[in-house]
């Protein structure tokens, strides 16, 4: 059951990535591209966490993908708000 729910979460991340990719395609705004890439990283993280059959300690490096996704979102939001009009 946990693997099934993890698959649903992964699918949700992928759908979110496609959603933001569609908005990026329409507007060419880098913020949407950053969100799409971040959600792809979240999906990859979730899939790897479920798919790796190792001990819990060895899976901790996979969470760096999630950290990279959040860092990407923060950098994109800061860049969008700091850029002069």
Secondary structure, 3 states (H helix, E strand, C coil): CHHHHHHHHHHHHHHHHHHHHHHHHHHCCHHHHHHHHHHHHHHHHHHHHHHCCCCCHHHHHHHHHHHHHHHHHHHHHHHHHHCCC
